[in-house]
Amino acid sequence: MKKTVTIKKNHEFARIYKKGKFFAGRYLVIYVLKNRLGVNRLGITVNKKAGKSVRRNRIKRLIRESYRLYEEFIPESYDIIFFARNTE
């Protein structure tokens, strides 16, 4: 199992949003940027428009679990941000 670190700082999110590549889908936007740390770093963002805190936290848990299941297929040394879109 690979080691994944969470992204918590606002300036790190901003750098990935600005310099990273993004892949947009109907429900998710994924931002990816190569890093030099040797580990993947994961950030999850859910907008307040997605619902109240219970729903937003459930979305984050589902994203985290999906990432965990596919973690072994993802190459190392990437910063990855999952941005959940409003589905309504």
BELMO-V125320 format. One record per residue. N is the residue number from 1. RES is the residue in three letters. NEAR is the number of other ideal C-beta (glycine too) atoms within 8 Angstrom. D_FIRST is the distance of its C-alpha to the first C-alpha in Angstrom with 1 decimal. Layout:
N/RES/NEAR/D_FIRST
N/RES/NEAR/D_FIRST
This chain:
1/MET/4/0.0
2/LYS/9/3.8
3/LYS/6/6.7
4/THR/10/9.3
5/VAL/9/12.8
6/THR/7/15.7
7/ILE/12/18.9
8/LYS/5/21.9
9/LYS/6/24.9
10/ASN/5/27.5
11/HIS/6/28.2
12/GLU/12/24.6
13/PHE/12/24.8
14/ALA/8/28.3
15/ARG/10/27.2
16/ILE/14/24.6
17/TYR/8/27.2
18/LYS/6/29.8
19/LYS/5/28.1
20/GLY/12/25.2
21/LYS/6/25.5
22/PHE/8/25.5
23/PHE/7/25.2
24/ALA/5/27.3
25/GLY/7/27.4
26/ARG/4/29.5
27/TYR/6/27.2
28/LEU/11/24.7
29/VAL/10/25.0
30/ILE/11/21.9
31/TYR/13/22.5
32/VAL/12/20.5
33/LEU/11/21.2
34/LYS/7/19.8
35/ASN/8/19.2
36/ARG/5/19.4
37/LEU/7/16.8
38/GLY/5/14.0
39/VAL/10/11.6
40/ASN/14/11.9
41/ARG/14/14.3
42/LEU/13/15.0
43/GLY/14/18.5
44/ILE/10/20.1
45/THR/9/23.9
46/VAL/9/26.2
47/ASN/9/29.9
48/LYS/4/32.4
49/LYS/5/34.1
50/ALA/12/31.4
51/GLY/6/32.8
52/LYS/5/33.0
53/SER/5/30.2
54/VAL/7/29.2
55/ARG/9/28.7
56/ARG/12/26.9
57/ASN/8/24.4
58/ARG/8/23.8
59/ILE/11/23.2
60/LYS/11/20.7
61/ARG/8/18.8
62/LEU/8/18.9
63/ILE/12/17.6
64/ARG/10/14.7
65/GLU/8/13.8
66/SER/8/14.4
67/TYR/13/12.1
68/ARG/7/9.2
69/LEU/6/10.2
70/TYR/8/10.5
71/GLU/11/7.7
72/GLU/6/6.6
73/PHE/4/10.4
74/ILE/11/11.2
75/PRO/4/12.2
76/GLU/8/11.6
77/SER/10/14.5
78/TYR/12/15.7
79/ASP/15/17.3
80/ILE/13/17.3
81/ILE/16/19.8
82/PHE/13/20.4
83/PHE/11/24.1
84/ALA/13/25.3
85/ARG/10/28.9
86/ASN/6/31.6
87/THR/5/32.1
88/GLU/2/35.7
